[in-house]
Amino acid sequence: MAEATLRTAPLDRTRLVQWLQTYGVYAGVAALLVVNAVITPHFLTAENFRTQAVQVAPVIIVALGMALVIGTEGVDLSVGAVMALAASVTALYLGYGLLPSLLVVALFAAGVGLANGALVAFVGVQPIVATLALMVGGRGLALVLLPQLKDLRNPSLASLGSGDVLGVPYLILIAAALALLVAFVVRRTTFGRQLLAIGDSRPAAQLAGLPVRRVLIIVYVVCALLAAVAGVLATARLRAGDPTSLGNLMELSAITAVVVGGTPLTGGRVNIGGTVAGAVLIQLLTATLIKHDLPPSWTQIAQAIVIVAAVYAARGRGKR
Amino acid sequence: MTTTNTDVPVTTASIEPPQDAHPVGSARSERLSALVQQHGASAVLLIVSMVASFSFDSFATGDNISNMATSSAFLAIVALGMTFVIVTGGIDLSVGSLFALGGVLAAWGSRHGTLVALLLPLAVCGLIGVVNGLLVARSRLAPFIVTLAAMLGARGLMLALTDEGADTYLIGKGSFLAELGQGSTLGLANPVWITLGLFVGGAVVLRRTRFGQHVYAVGGNEDAAALMGAPVARTKILVYALSGLLAGLAGALNAAWLASGVTILGSGMELEAISAVVIGGTLLTGGLGYVSGSLVGVLLLKVIQNVINQIGSLDSSYQQVVSGAFLAVVVIAQTWLGRRRQLM
């Protein structure tokens, strides 16, 4: 019904709406930058940009995985729990060296992703519910493994969190590299096309003979692995394993970044550039509110409004 | 299914061609599936309770049972609203935040009298529920994302009211509100009576009213329901409003019970409520569900929690692992049972 009214509307308006849906997020980022440059003191400093970018890097990394899952018309609520799990496991195995602990983290994350993917692909459970079980179970496991915050004194972990190349922190470089990699996979590989086809219509993909189950499982495993990378990087930056609060509400931030960035929740389309910009937009919005002494509760309310507004604007896009 | 060789229908069926054998077996296994779906949770509850009362002397004591009943009451009220939402095929992730918000509003309002303390949380949480419903029904947004946003927004509102969680509002002793939450009637705590009353009411509404029929119809097949003339949008708005209202009420009663509005409550409650509803036999795909099942689901979750506490050496993080695993198992079983029924 919405489609019909859209078609009969004057062409200019349709174009404007489409333009806003695709590029609105960049316009929003630009607008926030300009507004902040004018009203926020010390905004236009390299130090501030560095801080903002380092803060947003884990969100971007989680959102990349979330974008892939949403592209298949799924959703992954367990990403925050996987971050917490990564923090716990890193803290537990750091004694054996950074690399071995990272391998164990990867194993745990792959296990969570495999469980999510199997529930969705083989059992046919709705993604929200499948990942909801691991959202709670995963954080519980993280707390069982490491009941409280633990300080980590490991030079290689510390340098991962705060080191840089020519002044650009590792965190930003890693996030940028992963974004390019995921964008390449979505746009240029068979796997990416299969993923989008499944999101477009799973029955059609099945009829076309695509390896639907395999692709779905890989997507959930990749999403969990990316969340684990974000968890390790956040842990490295904090220099502490924090299973209680690390990754709290991360699923929400990641979904918001993806949706604000123009990827429809109905699947079949993935916008990686928009997802990165979406994460930056939320980060800037939060930073703006905090810098002007508005309490954290207001930023939560503002984020809620942005989510609803973004989903509302994206309504009727994609299929249906 | 074919273990009972002496059974007459199966023997005759096995002689007849396979096409005829199929319906006989399917009717039987469908009945079995339906039975497990509807009463599986009650059976598990019975078994777990029996094992627990044999294993722990402190389990089947009057004190422990009444404690479990009281602490179940608040979750049960939330699960009641969630049942309606899930039967329409939706989901409400905002109930945990609304529970906390309801508690803070009740405690804050209690200084202006009992009426304010009770009506304020109902009004605010009910209103947020209406907004959820409007966005889901009229704007056709995905229920999980709308209610996820409401979860964030309601928690923000709650934090804004409590100076970022620093202020705790107390409920004066001896007030009617405190009596409502802490008192007991005929040996059962008042919140338990209120919960039982709400469940009876909820069951009547879902089973015996036109609105209840609409709830099932919308969850069964939305387009068919619309064609039959069921007010789809209004039904959806009402169920989300009901869910918000009940979450707020549960929060208010919980605050009255604790004598203060505690800001850290309610996180993870949406999962507990959804688990209880699903365990109780309500299908997440909508169209099928039982109010009584949700009550059994809540009791089962609380009994398992209690057992974990009794074991003692296990700390509370295990509860999260167990409830997550439990939800996964139930959902797998349910999907499997549902698929059997569809295929046959």
Interface residues (C-beta under 8 A of the other chain):
Chain A: V75 A115 L119 V123 G124 V125 Q126 I128 V129 A130 L132 A133 L134 M135 V136 G137 G138 R139 G140 L141 L143 V144 P147 L249 L252 I255 V259 L265 P295 P296 S297 W298 T299 Q300 I301 Q303 A304 I305 I307 V308 V311 Y312 R315
Chain B: I91 L135 S139 R140 L141 A142 F144 I145 V146 L148 A149 A150 M151 L152 G153 R155 G156 L157 M158 L159 A160 E164 G268 L271 I274 V278 L284 T285 D315 S317 Y318 Q319 Q320 V321 V322 S323 G324 A325 L327 A328 V331 I332 T335 W336 R339
